[in-house]
């Protein structure tokens, strides 16, 4: 009888472990040839100064396409900065629950500048509101070169239960007085 209960207990534990494993995300794509779960819908600041080519063929890191972003100081609405959040769901400024990234450990992404010397700020999370993001990680300002460079943001130990702002960049006219052009590829949570 004892062996029977032990076998049942082991079977229940195996089924539970399989269930948990099957529902733990292994990878969440923000951008890789096309948009993934998150969408670049949260345009901020001088929104008229931002242009996106979502299928740029100019030296993609891998595959056929990358994202090309252009910030034009001449298109500015005089706020002196611009940025974009990739959001889930689209246009979610904290009014709805975000996406669960539970089980993931890091965000990897590739970025390069068009001329070199471009300065951009990067962060994930940080959207506030009725359903604020449960985490924020600010990578700070990065000076770009013309070569692709990979960055990794560690999210281990963070509360990943609801993240509306899956990725964000911002630029300003102080660091980029003549505007700037930069490229992203393979923005992926793992």
N, C-alpha and C positions, 0 to 999 in steps of 0.2 A: 504494500500500500504506500509506503514511504517513497519507494522508487517511482511509483506512478505520479505522485504529487510533485516530485522533483523533476520528472520529465515534463509535466504540464508547465511548471514554473519556467524551465529553460525554454520551452516552446513559446510561452507568452513573452519572455524577454527578447527572444530572437525576432518575433513578429513586431514588437514595439520598436526595437532598434532599426529594423528594416523600414518601418513606417516613418520614423524620424529622419533617417538618412535620405529617403526618397523625397522628402519635402524640404530638405535643406538645399538652398540655392548653391550651385557650384560656380556659376558665372552669370553676371548681368551685364549686358552690353548697353552702353550709353551711345557710342558711335563706333561703327566698324563697317565701312562701305555705305552704310545707311544708318538712320536713327534706330535706336533700340527702345527699351522701356521708357527712358526719359527723352523728352523732346525739348529743343532749344526755343522755348516759348516765352521765357521771362526776360524780355528786353528791358533794360533800365538806362537811366541817365539820358544822354543825347541819342535817343533811339534812331533819329533820322541820319545819324552819322555812321550807322552800322550797316554793313552789307555782308550777306552770307552766300557763298557758293558751296552748296551741300554735296556737289558731285565734281569737285575740282580734280583735274587730271595733271596738274603741275607737280611733278615729283612726289607722288604719294609714298608714304612709308612702306606700305605693303598693299597689294591689290591694285585696283584700277582707280580708286578715288580716295580723296581726303577732304576735309572741310577747310575752306579758305575764308578767313574773316578779314574784313577791311574796316578800319576806323578812320574816318575822314574828319579832320578838324574843321574843314570848310563847311561840312554838313551839320556842324554842331548847333545845338539849340542853346549854347552858352552855359551849359552846366559844367563843362570842362571834363567830363568823364562819360564812359559808357560801359556796359557789361551785359552779359547774358547768362541766365540760369537755364539749365536743362531741368525740366520739371516733370513730376508725375503726380496726378494727371496733368496734361497741358494747362498752362495758365494758373496753376495752383499756388497761390500766395498764402497758404496756411488755412484756407477755408475748407479743405478736405484732407483726409488722412493721406499720408505719403506712402511710398512703397517700402516693403520690408526687405532689408538687406541682411537679415539674420543668417548666420553661417558663413558670411564672407569676411575676409581678413584684410583686403587691400584694394585700392584703386590704382590701376596702371594707366598711363596715357603717354602719348608721344606728341611733341610740339616742336615747331621750328619757326623762325622768322623769315621774312622775305629778303630783307637786306642785312639782317644782323643788328643787334643793339636794341631791338624792340623790348619794352618792359611791360609785362602783364602780371596781374595778380590772379591767383587760383585759390578756390576753396570748394568745399563740399558741405552740404547742409547749411543751416543758418537761417532758413526761412521761418519767420515768426507769424503768429496769428492764432486763431482758435485751435488749430491743429499744428502747432509748431513742430519743426524738425526735432527729432530726439537726439541729434548730435550735430556738431560743427567742427570741422577741421580746416584751418586756414594755412595754406602753404606759403602765403606771402608773395612778395614781388620776385619775379624771375626775369633775368635779362636773357634774351634769346640769341641764338646764332643761326646761321643758315643751314646748319646740319640738324637732322632729327635728334632729339634727346628724349629719353624716357624718364619719367618721374613716377615715383610710387608714393602713395599716401597710405600709411598704416591706419586701419580702422579697428584693429583688434581691441577688444575690451570696451568698445563704444556701444551705446544703446542704438541698435540699428532697426528698431521696430517700426519706425515711420520716418522716412526721409523723402521729402518733396523735392528738395534741391539736390539732385544727384551730381551736379557738376556746375561750376560757375567760373567765368573769367571776367575781369574788369581791367580797363586801361584808362589812363588820364592824359590830358594834354600837357601836363608838366613833364611827365616822363617821355611823352611822345609828341613833341610840339608840332611835328609835321604829319601827324597821324601815323598809322602803322598797318602792316599786313602780316598776318601769321596764320599758321596751319595746324590743325589737330588731326590725329589719326589714332585708331585703336584705343578708345576710352572705354576701359572694361574693368568691372569689379570682379574679383576672384576670391 
